Amino acid sequence: SGLVYLLWAVDSAVPGTSSTRASGIVVLALGFVASASAVVPGFNTLLHGNKAYLTITSTIGLVAFAGGLAMLVGTSGAGFSVMTGALGVLWLISTAHHVILAKHASSTPSVARRPETKHWHWPHPSGAH
């Protein structure tokens, strides 16, 4: 996606993607494919994980979203630049985060344990379980 942006910025975009909106849509599509194919923890795991990481990446994501809206709605070159820059920063942060987690996981001895499950049962009328 950085290459698409760079080609757009130097006015050498691939035919059909020379407009701000067209190049921006290509960058968004590439970002979506990369995100969809990434190996990431489940949403619930993410919400209960590192709060600083979640806060920082969510804030940068909102900046990317605002830039993307400006790019799509107003065909804003500045919005395209903000969106692409924010997506690049998100990629760097998430890649570093995953590398650190992978190193930590490989240095921690694995312990076979039964998955934790929580079952909720209707209370027995007599109070017994």
Backbone as CSV, one residue per row, in Angstrom:
resi,resn,N_x,N_y,N_z,CA_x,CA_y,CA_z,C_x,C_y,C_z
1,SER,0.824,-1.192,0.000,0.000,0.000,0.000,0.870,1.258,0.000
2,GLY,2.028,1.171,0.623,2.939,2.302,0.609,3.401,2.636,-0.805
3,LEU,3.592,1.599,-1.616,4.011,1.813,-2.994,2.908,2.500,-3.795
4,VAL,1.655,2.098,-3.592,0.523,2.739,-4.273,0.481,4.218,-3.905
5,TYR,0.651,4.509,-2.615,0.650,5.900,-2.161,1.812,6.672,-2.783
6,LEU,2.994,6.075,-2.739,4.178,6.744,-3.280,4.002,7.041,-4.771
7,LEU,3.501,6.082,-5.526,3.266,6.309,-6.955,2.245,7.425,-7.173
8,TRP,1.201,7.443,-6.342,0.204,8.518,-6.437,0.849,9.867,-6.112
9,ALA,1.674,9.901,-5.067,2.286,11.148,-4.596,3.223,11.750,-5.635
10,VAL,3.901,10.908,-6.407,4.831,11.432,-7.420,4.170,11.491,-8.798
11,ASP,2.860,11.369,-8.803,2.056,11.488,-10.030,2.420,10.438,-11.074
12,SER,2.707,9.213,-10.614,3.050,8.109,-11.513,2.186,6.894,-11.229
13,ALA,0.956,7.121,-10.794,0.070,6.020,-10.410,-0.224,5.122,-11.602
14,VAL,-0.535,3.888,-11.292,-0.932,2.906,-12.298,-2.203,3.423,-12.970
15,PRO,-2.321,3.254,-14.286,-3.538,3.714,-14.965,-4.798,3.192,-14.272
16,GLY,-5.741,4.084,-14.107,-6.985,3.736,-13.422,-6.957,4.060,-11.940
17,THR,-5.772,4.371,-11.418,-5.653,4.696,-9.995,-5.002,6.058,-9.793
18,SER,-5.080,6.914,-10.786,-4.398,8.201,-10.674,-5.145,9.201,-9.798
19,SER,-6.456,9.000,-9.596,-7.180,9.930,-8.731,-6.916,9.598,-7.267
20,THR,-7.109,10.580,-6.432,-6.935,10.396,-4.987,-7.835,9.278,-4.489
21,ARG,-9.097,9.328,-4.883,-10.064,8.347,-4.413,-9.703,6.935,-4.888
22,ALA,-9.331,6.779,-6.158,-9.011,5.448,-6.697,-7.788,4.850,-6.000
23,SER,-6.728,5.650,-5.861,-5.529,5.152,-5.167,-5.847,4.848,-3.709
24,GLY,-6.654,5.704,-3.075,-7.036,5.478,-1.681,-7.826,4.195,-1.505
25,ILE,-8.721,3.919,-2.445,-9.508,2.676,-2.369,-8.598,1.463,-2.515
26,VAL,-7.583,1.545,-3.373,-6.629,0.441,-3.513,-5.885,0.230,-2.190
27,VAL,-5.435,1.322,-1.568,-4.725,1.216,-0.286,-5.652,0.610,0.777
28,LEU,-6.899,1.058,0.823,-7.860,0.487,1.777,-8.075,-0.998,1.529
29,ALA,-8.219,-1.382,0.262,-8.432,-2.797,-0.074,-7.229,-3.635,0.328
30,LEU,-6.031,-3.149,0.044,-4.821,-3.887,0.439,-4.719,-3.998,1.960
31,GLY,-5.068,-2.924,2.658,-5.054,-2.963,4.123,-6.067,-3.942,4.676
32,PHE,-7.245,-3.994,4.047,-8.273,-4.931,4.491,-7.811,-6.368,4.290
33,VAL,-7.239,-6.672,3.131,-6.755,-8.026,2.853,-5.658,-8.413,3.846
34,ALA,-4.736,-7.488,4.113,-3.656,-7.769,5.066,-4.215,-8.027,6.456
35,SER,-5.177,-7.231,6.874,-5.771,-7.410,8.204,-6.549,-8.714,8.295
36,ALA,-7.299,-9.014,7.253,-8.120,-10.228,7.264,-7.268,-11.492,7.254
37,SER,-6.071,-11.409,6.673,-5.225,-12.590,6.582,-4.241,-12.700,7.748
38,ALA,-4.178,-11.687,8.595,-3.231,-11.690,9.709,-3.655,-12.698,10.773
39,VAL,-2.669,-13.247,11.428,-2.934,-14.149,12.541,-2.961,-13.281,13.788
40,VAL,-4.153,-13.032,14.277,-4.316,-12.159,15.437,-5.162,-12.868,16.485
41,PRO,-5.047,-12.421,17.720,-5.879,-13.027,18.755,-7.345,-12.677,18.524
42,GLY,-8.203,-13.462,19.116,-9.625,-13.170,19.030,-9.941,-11.824,19.659
43,PHE,-11.071,-11.269,19.288,-11.462,-9.949,19.772,-11.526,-9.917,21.294
44,ASN,-12.067,-10.952,21.902,-12.170,-11.012,23.357,-10.781,-11.017,23.998
45,THR,-9.858,-11.758,23.409,-8.484,-11.795,23.919,-7.843,-10.426,23.787
46,LEU,-8.087,-9.764,22.666,-7.529,-8.432,22.446,-8.045,-7.439,23.481
47,LEU,-9.340,-7.488,23.761,-9.923,-6.559,24.730,-9.383,-6.765,26.141
48,HIS,-8.995,-7.995,26.464,-8.493,-8.278,27.807,-6.970,-8.342,27.856
49,GLY,-6.312,-7.937,26.775,-4.852,-7.967,26.710,-4.243,-6.652,27.163
50,ASN,-3.170,-6.282,26.522,-2.399,-5.092,26.854,-3.229,-3.833,26.570
51,LYS,-3.614,-3.129,27.614,-4.482,-1.945,27.482,-3.786,-0.787,26.772
52,ALA,-2.490,-0.624,27.006,-1.758,0.449,26.328,-1.741,0.197,24.823
53,TYR,-1.451,-1.030,24.428,-1.442,-1.392,23.004,-2.816,-1.148,22.394
54,LEU,-3.855,-1.580,23.079,-5.226,-1.406,22.585,-5.576,0.077,22.448
55,THR,-5.220,0.874,23.436,-5.526,2.307,23.412,-4.773,3.020,22.289
56,ILE,-3.486,2.751,22.186,-2.661,3.417,21.167,-3.112,3.029,19.761
57,THR,-3.284,1.740,19.518,-3.672,1.317,18.174,-5.094,1.755,17.830
58,SER,-5.979,1.797,18.809,-7.342,2.283,18.549,-7.336,3.763,18.186
59,THR,-6.512,4.537,18.883,-6.411,5.969,18.588,-5.853,6.195,17.182
60,ILE,-4.802,5.475,16.848,-4.228,5.602,15.507,-5.238,5.123,14.458
61,GLY,-5.992,4.084,14.784,-7.035,3.600,13.877,-8.102,4.655,13.617
62,LEU,-8.463,5.406,14.660,-9.435,6.492,14.472,-8.870,7.602,13.580
63,VAL,-7.582,7.882,13.721,-6.934,8.871,12.858,-6.966,8.377,11.404
64,ALA,-6.651,7.093,11.206,-6.696,6.512,9.858,-8.113,6.573,9.299
65,PHE,-9.099,6.282,10.137,-10.499,6.327,9.713,-10.895,7.738,9.280
66,ALA,-10.509,8.741,10.070,-10.825,10.135,9.729,-10.151,10.533,8.415
67,GLY,-8.897,10.156,8.255,-8.196,10.443,7.001,-8.846,9.743,5.825
68,GLY,-9.254,8.489,6.036,-9.920,7.733,4.980,-11.250,8.349,4.581
69,LEU,-12.004,8.815,5.574,-13.276,9.490,5.261,-13.039,10.760,4.459
70,ALA,-12.057,11.544,4.883,-11.739,12.775,4.158,-11.306,12.458,2.735
71,MET,-10.553,11.382,2.573,-10.081,10.974,1.255,-11.246,10.510,0.384
72,LEU,-12.132,9.691,0.941,-13.249,9.154,0.150,-14.327,10.188,-0.142
73,VAL,-14.716,10.934,0.878,-15.820,11.886,0.728,-15.373,13.160,0.027
74,GLY,-14.249,13.700,0.453,-13.815,14.980,-0.093,-12.679,14.875,-1.083
75,THR,-12.326,13.658,-1.476,-11.149,13.414,-2.330,-9.946,14.244,-1.862
76,SER,-9.719,14.193,-0.576,-8.653,14.972,0.045,-7.308,14.246,-0.043
77,GLY,-6.335,14.899,-0.668,-4.984,14.354,-0.709,-4.368,14.299,0.676
78,ALA,-4.652,15.318,1.492,-4.138,15.320,2.871,-4.745,14.161,3.657
79,GLY,-6.039,13.909,3.447,-6.692,12.781,4.115,-6.064,11.462,3.703
80,PHE,-5.739,11.342,2.425,-5.074,10.137,1.915,-3.716,9.966,2.574
81,SER,-2.979,11.064,2.705,-1.660,11.019,3.349,-1.779,10.613,4.814
82,VAL,-2.743,11.192,5.518,-2.952,10.856,6.938,-3.329,9.387,7.080
83,MET,-4.275,8.930,6.247,-4.720,7.540,6.316,-3.556,6.582,6.059
84,THR,-2.794,6.834,5.002,-1.695,5.933,4.647,-0.610,5.956,5.724
85,GLY,-0.293,7.134,6.236,0.704,7.224,7.306,0.259,6.491,8.558
86,ALA,-1.013,6.669,8.938,-1.538,5.982,10.132,-1.544,4.474,9.928
87,LEU,-1.913,4.017,8.735,-1.897,2.574,8.462,-0.480,2.024,8.534
88,GLY,0.490,2.794,8.048,1.891,2.374,8.146,2.355,2.263,9.586
89,VAL,1.982,3.236,10.401,2.341,3.201,11.829,1.669,2.008,12.508
90,LEU,0.395,1.773,12.188,-0.306,0.605,12.755,0.395,-0.689,12.376
91,TRP,0.828,-0.784,11.131,1.527,-1.984,10.683,2.823,-2.176,11.472
92,LEU,3.598,-1.102,11.636,4.852,-1.202,12.386,4.614,-1.616,13.837
93,ILE,3.643,-0.975,14.484,3.362,-1.283,15.888,2.864,-2.722,16.042
94,SER,1.938,-3.131,15.190,1.383,-4.482,15.333,2.430,-5.541,15.007
95,THR,3.285,-5.274,14.024,4.342,-6.236,13.701,5.307,-6.374,14.873
96,ALA,5.716,-5.254,15.447,6.612,-5.304,16.611,5.936,-6.028,17.775
97,HIS,4.658,-5.751,17.989,3.914,-6.386,19.076,3.854,-7.900,18.883
98,HIS,3.570,-8.343,17.669,3.485,-9.779,17.399,4.845,-10.458,17.521
99,VAL,5.919,-9.770,17.107,7.264,-10.330,17.240,7.615,-10.498,18.721
100,ILE,7.305,-9.486,19.514,7.588,-9.558,20.955,6.782,-10.687,21.591
101,LEU,5.508,-10.795,21.238,4.680,-11.873,21.792,5.201,-13.246,21.373
102,ALA,5.634,-13.368,20.125,6.153,-14.647,19.643,7.437,-15.023,20.374
103,LYS,8.316,-14.039,20.606,9.552,-14.317,21.349,9.229,-14.731,22.775
104,HIS,8.275,-14.049,23.385,7.891,-14.373,24.757,7.291,-15.775,24.817
105,ALA,6.447,-16.114,23.859,5.798,-17.430,23.847,6.814,-18.539,23.627
106,SER,7.838,-18.293,22.792,8.821,-19.337,22.528,9.801,-19.504,23.683
107,SER,9.967,-18.474,24.521,10.883,-18.591,25.653,10.193,-19.090,26.913
108,THR,8.867,-19.163,26.883,8.110,-19.655,28.026,7.851,-21.136,27.838
109,PRO,8.221,-21.966,28.820,7.954,-23.399,28.660,6.454,-23.646,28.554
110,SER,6.113,-24.517,27.632,4.685,-24.802,27.461,4.233,-25.801,28.510
111,VAL,3.088,-25.558,29.028,2.498,-26.429,30.032,1.156,-26.876,29.480
112,ALA,0.999,-28.175,29.412,-0.285,-28.676,28.924,-1.319,-28.457,30.019
113,ARG,-2.364,-27.734,29.665,-3.420,-27.520,30.636,-4.760,-27.571,29.945
114,ARG,-5.715,-27.942,30.715,-7.065,-28.048,30.200,-7.618,-26.648,29.950
115,PRO,-8.259,-26.433,28.798,-8.825,-25.116,28.550,-9.846,-24.750,29.613
116,GLU,-9.771,-23.500,30.024,-10.692,-23.029,31.045,-12.066,-22.803,30.422
117,THR,-13.061,-23.399,31.033,-14.419,-23.173,30.546,-15.264,-22.725,31.715
118,LYS,-16.177,-21.873,31.401,-17.089,-21.393,32.427,-18.494,-21.760,31.985
119,HIS,-19.132,-22.557,32.790,-20.497,-22.964,32.489,-21.426,-22.329,33.505
120,TRP,-22.506,-21.862,33.019,-23.499,-21.297,33.900,-24.662,-22.261,33.945
121,HIS,-25.107,-22.578,35.125,-26.219,-23.507,35.284,-27.351,-22.814,36.013
122,TRP,-28.534,-23.203,35.651,-29.683,-22.717,36.386,-29.574,-23.183,37.826
123,PRO,-29.901,-22.338,38.789,-29.837,-22.770,40.186,-30.844,-23.886,40.433
124,HIS,-30.394,-24.853,41.197,-31.281,-25.959,41.561,-32.309,-25.419,42.582
125,PRO,-33.564,-25.806,42.432,-34.593,-25.246,43.324,-34.288,-25.442,44.804
126,SER,-33.622,-26.530,45.138,-33.336,-26.769,46.555,-32.053,-26.098,46.997
127,GLY,-31.344,-25.485,46.056,-30.085,-24.835,46.386,-28.905,-25.781,46.283
128,ALA,-29.154,-27.083,46.076,-28.067,-28.059,45.933,-27.531,-28.044,44.516
129,HIS,-26.287,-28.455,44.333,-25.676,-28.471,42.985,-25.579,-29.848,42.475
